[in-house]
Amino acid sequence: MSGELSPIDRAKFIAAKRSIQYVEDGMRVGLGTGSTAAWMVRCLGELVRKEGLQITGVPTSTRTAELAKQVGLRVASLDEAKWLDITIDGTDEYDANLNLIKGGGGALLQEKIVATASDQMIVIADVSKQVEQLGAFPLPVEIIPFGWQTTKTLIEETLINLDVMGRSSALRLDRDQPYRTDEGNYILDLHLRRIGNPRQVSLVLNQIPGVVENGLFIDICDIVVIGHCDGMVELRDINNGTVTQDRIEIAESDNLFSDM
């Protein structure tokens, strides 16, 4: 399998494979959304098949729910599970304090709800997602469709008083129509370039009428698992203040993702 993967995909797979070592029998596990999280869901499905773990997955999007069912995971809603032991998800950016930008896949609202309803959040990433300051990746903001242009104007006016480098925003499109989240909302992508005070930006954005939630995850992530294409894994634990390394070996006969 390793020869079929690009270096980035290999790094994502390695991070995903290492992250499921945090999952134990009987756990309720939040399942993230996005390309890296999809590797994790498939790895988790393989783990359940091989070792017979009894776990319950709580997906953060309809597409993650569909994938989880395909690989044989037991799926439940958050209302059914009530509280989770762990959530494993990807990220679009992370900084040294393990603050994140998420929502590139359009599921930021459910992702944030599920992550904050968990004892622990594990983030999986390749090294390209690490930044000195958040903001190079456009910040997604979920807004209701009613009066969205007014909400867009209010957001851009509010950004004038915040420590950001850029202030433009764009409605996310799906072909020629506004992209719709699972909740039927729109997403504005804010091109901020640099976010000097992520906590302040998050708090202020969520006070604007029409804004449902933003993609800044502050003080939510506990551990980042960083995969490298050579099999090395770096584990950063914000609570223990530790950085450790591990290695994941991939057998050439491992065809877990041959259908992707």
C-alpha positions in Angstrom: 0.0 0.0 0.0 2.8 2.5 0.9 3.9 2.7 -2.7 0.5 3.9 -3.8 0.3 6.8 -1.4 1.7 10.4 -1.8 4.0 11.6 1.0 1.1 13.7 2.4 -1.4 10.9 2.3 1.2 8.5 3.9 1.7 11.0 6.7 -2.0 11.4 7.3 -2.4 7.6 7.4 0.4 7.2 9.8 -1.0 9.8 12.2 -4.5 8.2 11.9 -3.0 4.7 12.6 -1.2 6.0 15.7 -4.2 7.9 17.0 -6.4 4.8 17.4 -4.1 3.5 20.0 -5.9 5.9 22.4 -9.1 4.0 21.8 -10.0 1.3 24.4 -12.7 -1.3 24.6 -16.1 0.1 25.6 -15.3 3.7 24.7 -17.6 6.2 23.1 -15.6 7.9 20.4 -16.2 11.1 18.5 -15.4 10.6 14.8 -14.1 13.6 13.0 -14.7 14.8 9.4 -12.3 15.4 6.6 -9.6 13.6 4.6 -7.4 12.7 7.6 -10.3 11.7 9.8 -11.5 9.4 7.1 -8.2 7.4 7.4 -8.8 7.2 11.1 -12.4 5.9 10.7 -11.1 3.2 8.4 -8.3 2.3 10.7 -10.8 2.1 13.6 -13.0 -0.2 11.6 -10.1 -2.5 10.9 -9.2 -2.5 14.6 -12.8 -3.4 15.6 -12.8 -6.3 13.0 -9.4 -7.7 14.1 -9.7 -7.3 17.9 -13.4 -7.3 18.5 -13.5 -4.0 20.4 -16.9 -2.8 21.5 -17.0 0.9 20.8 -19.6 3.4 19.8 -18.8 6.0 17.3 -20.5 9.5 17.2 -19.9 11.0 13.8 -19.5 14.8 13.2 -21.2 14.7 9.7 -23.4 12.7 7.5 -20.5 11.6 5.3 -18.5 10.4 8.3 -21.6 8.5 9.6 -21.9 6.8 6.2 -18.2 5.8 6.2 -18.4 4.5 9.8 -21.3 2.3 8.9 -19.5 1.0 5.8 -16.4 -0.1 7.8 -18.6 -1.8 10.4 -18.6 0.7 13.3 -21.5 1.0 15.7 -22.9 4.5 15.2 -24.9 6.6 17.7 -26.0 10.2 17.9 -24.5 12.5 20.6 -27.9 12.6 22.3 -27.8 8.8 22.5 -24.2 8.7 23.7 -24.6 11.8 25.9 -20.9 12.1 26.8 -17.8 10.8 25.0 -14.5 9.4 26.2 -12.5 10.7 23.3 -12.8 12.5 20.0 -10.3 12.0 17.2 -10.4 14.6 14.4 -8.2 16.4 11.8 -7.4 20.1 11.6 -6.6 22.7 9.0 -4.1 24.5 11.2 -2.7 24.3 14.7 -0.3 26.5 16.7 2.1 25.9 19.6 -0.7 26.1 22.1 -2.7 23.5 20.2 -5.3 26.1 19.2 -6.9 25.1 15.9 -8.6 26.3 12.8 -11.2 23.7 11.6 -14.1 23.7 9.2 -12.4 23.3 5.8 -14.7 20.3 5.4 -17.8 22.2 6.3 -18.6 20.4 9.6 -17.2 22.8 12.2 -20.4 23.1 14.2 -20.9 19.4 14.8 -17.1 19.0 15.2 -17.0 21.6 18.0 -20.1 20.3 19.8 -18.7 16.7 19.7 -15.2 17.7 20.8 -16.4 19.8 23.7 -18.6 16.9 24.8 -15.5 14.6 25.2 -13.1 14.0 28.0 -10.2 14.3 25.5 -9.7 15.6 22.0 -7.0 14.0 19.9 -6.1 15.8 16.7 -4.3 14.1 13.8 -2.3 16.0 11.2 0.7 16.0 8.9 3.5 18.5 9.6 2.2 21.0 7.0 -0.7 21.9 9.4 1.6 23.5 12.0 1.8 27.3 11.9 3.5 29.9 14.1 0.2 32.0 14.1 -3.2 30.9 13.0 -4.8 32.6 10.0 -3.1 31.5 6.8 -5.9 29.0 6.3 -9.2 30.9 5.8 -11.3 30.9 9.0 -14.7 29.3 8.4 -17.7 30.9 10.1 -21.1 29.2 9.9 -24.0 31.6 9.5 -27.7 31.3 9.0 -28.9 32.0 5.4 -31.4 34.7 6.4 -29.8 38.1 5.9 -26.4 36.5 5.2 -25.1 39.5 3.3 -25.8 41.8 6.3 -24.1 39.3 8.5 -21.1 39.3 6.1 -20.9 43.1 6.3 -21.2 43.1 10.1 -18.3 40.6 10.3 -16.1 42.6 8.0 -16.8 45.8 10.0 -16.1 44.0 13.3 -12.7 42.8 12.0 -11.5 46.3 11.7 -11.1 46.5 15.5 -9.4 43.1 15.8 -5.8 42.0 15.6 -5.9 40.4 12.1 -4.0 41.1 9.0 -6.8 40.6 6.4 -10.5 41.4 6.6 -12.1 40.0 3.4 -14.6 37.2 3.4 -16.2 35.0 0.8 -19.4 32.9 0.8 -18.4 29.3 0.3 -19.9 27.8 -2.9 -20.9 24.4 -4.0 -20.6 24.8 -7.8 -22.7 27.9 -8.4 -24.9 27.6 -5.3 -24.1 28.5 -1.6 -22.5 25.5 0.2 -24.9 24.1 2.8 -23.8 22.5 6.0 -25.6 19.5 7.5 -27.7 22.1 9.5 -28.7 23.9 6.3 -26.5 26.9 7.1 -24.0 28.9 4.9 -20.3 29.2 5.5 -18.2 32.4 5.2 -14.5 31.9 4.8 -12.6 34.8 6.4 -9.2 35.6 4.8 -7.5 36.9 7.9 -3.9 35.9 7.0 -2.8 36.3 10.6 -4.8 36.1 13.8 -3.0 37.9 16.6 -5.5 37.0 19.4 -7.5 33.9 18.4 -9.5 33.8 21.7 -10.7 37.4 21.2 -11.6 36.8 17.6 -13.6 33.7 18.5 -15.5 35.5 21.3 -16.3 38.6 19.2 -17.4 36.7 16.1 -19.9 34.6 18.1 -21.6 37.8 19.4 -22.6 38.9 15.9 -26.3 38.2 15.0 -26.5 35.6 12.3 -23.3 33.9 13.3 -23.9 30.3 14.5 -20.3 29.3 15.2 -16.7 29.8 14.1 -13.9 27.5 13.3 -11.5 28.5 16.0 -11.0 25.7 18.5 -9.5 27.3 21.6 -8.4 25.2 24.6 -10.2 22.1 23.2 -7.4 20.0 21.8 -5.4 17.9 24.3 -3.0 16.0 22.0 -1.8 16.5 18.5 -0.5 13.4 16.6 1.7 14.5 13.8 2.5 11.9 11.1 5.5 12.0 8.9 5.9 10.1 5.6 8.9 8.1 6.9 6.7 6.5 9.6 7.8 8.7 12.4 5.1 10.2 14.7 5.3 13.1 17.0 2.9 13.3 20.0 2.4 16.7 21.6 0.4 16.7 24.9 -0.6 20.2 26.0 -1.8 19.1 29.4 1.4 17.2 30.4 3.7 19.6 28.5 5.4 16.7 26.7 6.6 16.0 23.2 7.4 12.4 22.4 8.1 10.4 19.3 7.0 7.0 18.1 7.2 5.0 14.9 4.5 3.3 12.9 5.4 0.5 10.5 3.2 -0.1 7.5 3.2 -3.6 5.9 3.4 -3.6 2.1 0.5 -6.0 2.1 -1.7 -3.5 4.0 -4.5 -2.8 1.5 -6.8 -0.9 3.9 -7.3 2.0 1.5 -7.0 0.3 -1.8 -10.6 1.3 -2.6 -10.1 5.0 -2.0 
